[in-house]
Amino acid sequence: MNKLLQMENLERHYETPAGVVKALDGVSFEIHEGERVILLGPSGSGKTTLLNCLSALDSPTGGEYTFMSNQTEGLDAVPRNNSEQMTSFRRENIGYVFQFFNLLQDLTVLENILLIQELAGKKDPARAKELLKLVGLEAEVDRFPGEISGGQQQRVAIARSIAKRPTLLLGDELTGNLDTETSNKVMEALVSACKQENITSVFVTHDEGLVKYATRVIRIDSGKIVSDEQTNNDSSE
């Protein structure tokens, strides 16, 4: 597999009245195309900070973050401390699934996806419907978010996040508000979508039960990687 991104000795430190907080303290790893990576760790371990650096929502204090964009063959430095360049990087490369769905309540399920496509300059109603079919919601296209369950809303959010064909899909506790059965349905839809769309994914969770959906598990604690292991959940299954 080709290397998609690399982080080398990444640091994210915060100045507080009590002193320096090392949210990330020398994190190094590579991610290859097609991997499904789970970042696992307790609350306050630094996993969400790491996800924010991956998405260029936040700038690291030190270290290097390089990424292969759709337009280049090699790895380029990810922009930092420049909001306009960071926004462009996210728009061109990153999809994001949020814990609280963030669907627009006055738009139908289909319209939520069409809006994202339009903002990305890639409006395609046929593809939007195909994505909803992919996550098992082809019968809900004309319903509003408030008319479907939380698990269904999260599957809409997954379809929406991949509608613009992101290179990297990120999620932060995306099943945190769902029961176990619904979480499994959402993750199964997510795995299916990532495989079909050939999307690399990285998700933050504290739920050990989600490990079965990953091809790789990176455990983080106190801002450091404490283990990095491949699973038996091959992405080519």
C-alpha positions in Angstrom: 0.0 0.0 0.0 1.1 3.5 -0.7 1.9 5.9 2.2 -0.8 8.5 2.6 0.5 10.5 5.5 3.3 10.7 8.0 3.8 12.3 11.4 7.2 12.7 12.9 7.8 13.7 16.5 4.6 15.7 16.5 4.0 17.9 19.5 1.0 20.0 20.7 1.7 21.9 23.8 -0.6 24.4 25.6 0.5 27.1 28.0 -1.7 27.2 31.1 -1.5 29.1 34.4 -0.3 25.8 36.0 2.4 25.3 33.4 2.8 23.6 30.0 0.3 20.8 29.1 1.8 18.3 26.6 -1.4 17.1 24.8 0.9 15.5 22.2 4.4 14.6 23.2 6.5 13.3 20.3 4.0 11.3 18.3 5.3 9.4 15.2 3.5 7.1 12.8 2.6 6.5 9.1 -0.8 5.7 7.6 -1.1 3.9 4.3 -3.9 4.0 1.7 -6.9 1.8 2.5 -6.2 1.4 6.2 -9.0 1.7 8.8 -7.3 3.1 11.9 -8.8 3.4 15.4 -7.1 5.8 17.9 -8.0 4.3 21.2 -7.4 5.9 24.6 -9.0 7.2 27.8 -10.4 10.7 28.1 -7.6 13.3 28.1 -5.1 11.0 26.4 -4.6 13.3 23.5 -6.4 11.4 20.8 -8.8 14.2 19.9 -5.9 16.6 19.7 -4.2 14.2 17.4 -7.3 14.0 15.2 -7.5 17.8 15.1 -3.9 17.9 13.9 -4.6 15.2 11.3 -7.5 17.3 9.9 -5.5 20.6 10.1 -8.2 22.0 12.4 -5.2 22.6 14.8 -1.6 23.3 14.2 1.1 21.3 16.0 3.6 23.0 18.2 6.5 21.0 16.8 7.3 18.1 14.5 6.4 17.4 10.9 3.1 16.4 9.3 3.3 15.4 5.6 0.4 14.3 3.3 -0.1 13.0 -0.2 -2.8 15.1 -1.8 -4.8 14.2 -4.8 -2.7 16.5 -7.0 0.8 15.3 -6.0 2.7 12.1 -6.2 4.9 12.7 -3.1 4.3 13.8 0.4 3.9 17.5 1.0 4.0 19.4 4.3 0.5 20.1 5.7 -0.1 23.8 6.2 -0.1 25.1 9.7 -0.8 28.5 11.4 -2.5 29.8 8.2 -6.2 29.4 8.5 -6.9 29.9 4.7 -4.4 27.3 3.6 -5.6 24.9 6.4 -9.2 25.3 5.2 -8.2 24.6 1.6 -6.3 21.4 2.7 -9.4 20.2 4.6 -11.7 21.0 1.7 -9.6 19.1 -0.8 -8.7 16.1 1.3 -10.7 15.6 4.5 -14.1 14.2 5.4 -15.3 14.4 9.0 -18.0 12.4 10.8 -19.1 14.2 14.0 -20.5 12.6 17.2 -23.7 14.8 17.1 -24.4 14.2 13.3 -24.6 18.0 12.5 -27.3 17.5 9.9 -29.3 20.5 8.8 -32.8 19.9 10.2 -34.7 21.9 7.5 -33.2 19.9 4.6 -34.1 16.4 3.7 -31.7 13.5 3.9 -30.9 13.8 0.2 -30.6 17.6 0.3 -28.1 17.4 3.2 -25.8 15.4 0.9 -26.5 17.5 -2.2 -25.5 20.6 -0.2 -22.1 19.2 0.6 -21.5 18.1 -3.0 -22.5 21.6 -4.1 -20.1 23.3 -1.7 -17.3 21.0 -3.0 -18.2 21.8 -6.6 -19.2 18.2 -7.3 -23.0 18.1 -7.2 -24.2 14.7 -8.4 -27.8 13.6 -7.4 -27.3 10.1 -8.8 -24.2 9.6 -6.7 -25.9 11.1 -3.6 -28.7 8.5 -3.9 -26.1 5.8 -4.5 -24.3 6.7 -1.3 -27.6 6.6 0.7 -28.2 3.2 -0.8 -24.7 2.2 0.3 -25.5 3.0 3.9 -28.9 1.4 3.7 -31.1 4.5 3.6 -32.4 4.5 0.0 -36.0 4.6 1.3 -35.3 7.7 3.5 -34.2 10.2 0.9 -37.2 12.5 1.3 -37.4 12.4 5.0 -36.1 15.1 7.4 -33.4 14.3 10.0 -35.9 14.7 12.8 -38.1 11.9 11.3 -35.4 9.2 11.4 -33.5 7.5 14.3 -30.1 8.6 15.7 -28.4 5.6 14.0 -30.0 6.5 10.7 -28.9 10.1 11.1 -25.3 9.0 11.7 -25.4 6.9 8.6 -26.6 9.9 6.6 -23.7 11.8 8.2 -21.3 9.1 6.9 -22.8 9.3 3.4 -22.5 13.1 3.5 -18.9 12.9 4.6 -17.8 10.8 1.7 -19.9 12.6 -0.9 -17.0 14.8 -1.9 -14.7 11.8 -2.2 -12.2 12.7 0.6 -8.8 11.2 0.7 -9.0 10.7 4.4 -12.1 10.2 6.5 -12.0 11.2 10.2 -14.4 10.6 13.1 -14.4 11.6 16.8 -16.5 9.3 19.0 -19.0 8.9 16.1 -20.9 6.2 18.0 -20.7 7.9 21.4 -24.4 8.6 21.5 -25.6 5.3 20.2 -26.4 2.0 21.8 -24.3 -1.1 21.0 -26.6 -2.6 18.4 -27.0 0.7 16.6 -23.2 1.4 16.9 -22.6 -1.9 15.1 -24.9 -1.0 12.3 -23.3 2.3 11.8 -19.8 0.9 11.8 -20.8 -1.8 9.4 -22.1 0.8 7.0 -19.0 2.8 7.5 -16.6 -0.1 6.7 -18.7 -0.9 3.6 -18.6 2.7 2.4 -14.9 3.1 3.0 -14.1 -0.2 1.1 -16.3 0.7 -1.9 -15.1 4.3 -2.1 -11.4 3.3 -1.4 -11.2 5.8 1.5 -8.6 5.7 4.3 -10.2 6.3 7.7 -9.1 7.2 11.2 -11.5 7.2 14.1 -11.1 8.2 17.7 -12.9 6.2 20.4 -12.7 4.9 23.9 -14.9 1.9 23.0 -12.9 -1.3 22.9 -15.8 -3.0 21.1 -15.1 -1.0 17.9 -11.6 -2.6 17.4 -13.2 -5.4 15.3 -13.9 -2.8 12.6 -10.3 -1.6 12.3 -7.4 -2.9 10.3 -5.1 -1.2 12.8 -5.3 0.1 16.4 -3.1 2.9 17.8 -3.4 3.3 21.6 -2.5 6.7 23.0 -2.1 7.8 26.6 -0.7 11.0 28.1 0.1 12.3 24.6 2.2 9.4 23.6 1.6 6.3 21.5 1.8 3.3 23.8 1.0 0.6 21.2 0.5 0.3 17.4 -0.8 -3.0 16.2 -2.3 -4.5 13.0 -5.5 -6.5 13.5 -6.8 -9.5 11.6 -9.6 -7.4 10.0 -8.0 -7.2 6.6 -9.3 -4.3 4.5 -9.6 -6.6 1.5 -12.2 -8.8 3.1 
